[in-house]
């Protein structure tokens, strides 16, 4: 299963989620049913990416902002508001890669 291990992985994963969310994630034949990518796993990886990009304690406010955007985005996807969710994911991308 894919795991975000670097900022480059995070960049790629954001694009992947934008393309496939909420329910068009490709089925990988080398993964079991319980390992296939889905919306929950995709957002778990995005949240881990926040911690990878901003691990230092001084970035607690930045992490909180980014997690808040992800929470709103996830809720929009769950509500079927895919366009709004996509805009929020773009907002997340803009904010996570913005220099302080």
C-alpha positions in Angstrom: 0.0 0.0 0.0 1.2 3.5 -0.8 2.5 5.6 2.1 3.5 9.2 2.1 7.1 9.3 3.2 8.3 12.6 1.8 7.1 16.0 0.6 7.5 14.7 -3.0 5.2 11.8 -2.1 2.7 14.3 -0.6 2.7 16.4 -3.8 2.0 13.3 -5.9 -0.6 12.0 -3.5 -2.5 15.3 -3.6 -2.7 15.1 -7.4 -3.8 11.5 -7.1 -6.6 12.3 -4.7 -7.8 15.3 -6.8 -8.0 12.9 -9.8 -9.6 9.9 -8.1 -11.7 11.1 -5.1 -14.2 10.4 -3.8 -14.7 6.9 -5.3 -12.6 6.4 -8.5 -9.5 5.1 -6.9 -8.0 2.4 -9.2 -8.0 -1.2 -7.9 -4.5 -2.5 -7.5 -4.4 -6.3 -8.2 -1.4 -6.7 -5.9 -3.3 -5.4 -2.9 -6.0 -7.2 -0.8 -9.5 -5.8 -0.5 -8.6 -4.4 2.9 -5.6 -2.5 1.5 -7.2 -0.8 -1.6 -7.1 3.0 -1.7 -10.4 4.6 -0.7 -11.4 8.1 0.6 -10.6 7.3 4.2 -7.1 5.9 3.4 -6.4 8.8 1.0 -7.1 11.4 3.7 -5.2 9.4 6.3 -2.2 9.7 4.0 -2.8 13.5 3.5 -2.9 14.0 7.2 0.4 12.1 7.6 1.8 14.3 4.9 1.1 17.4 7.0 3.2 15.9 9.8 6.0 15.1 7.4 6.0 18.6 5.9 5.8 20.4 9.2 7.1 18.1 12.0 8.6 20.9 14.2 6.6 22.1 17.3 6.8 25.7 16.0 4.5 24.8 13.1 1.6 23.6 15.4 -0.7 26.5 14.1 0.2 25.6 10.5 -0.6 21.9 11.1 -3.9 22.9 12.7 -4.8 25.1 9.7 -4.0 22.3 7.2 -5.9 19.7 9.2 -8.9 22.0 9.3 -8.9 22.3 5.6 -8.6 18.6 5.2 -11.5 18.0 7.6 -13.7 20.4 5.6 -12.6 18.8 2.4 -13.4 15.3 3.6 -16.8 16.3 4.8 -17.6 17.8 1.4 -16.6 14.6 -0.4 -18.8 12.6 2.0 -21.7 15.0 1.3 -21.3 14.5 -2.4 -20.0 18.1 -2.9 -17.1 17.0 -5.0 -16.4 20.4 -6.7 -16.3 22.2 -3.3 -14.1 19.4 -2.0 -11.8 19.7 -4.9 -11.5 23.5 -4.3 -10.6 22.8 -0.7 -8.0 20.2 -1.7 -6.5 22.9 -4.0 -6.5 25.3 -1.0 -4.8 22.6 1.1 -2.1 22.2 -1.7 -1.6 26.0 -1.9 -1.2 26.3 1.9 1.0 23.3 2.5 3.5 24.4 -0.1 3.4 28.1 0.7 6.5 29.5 2.3 5.9 31.0 5.7 
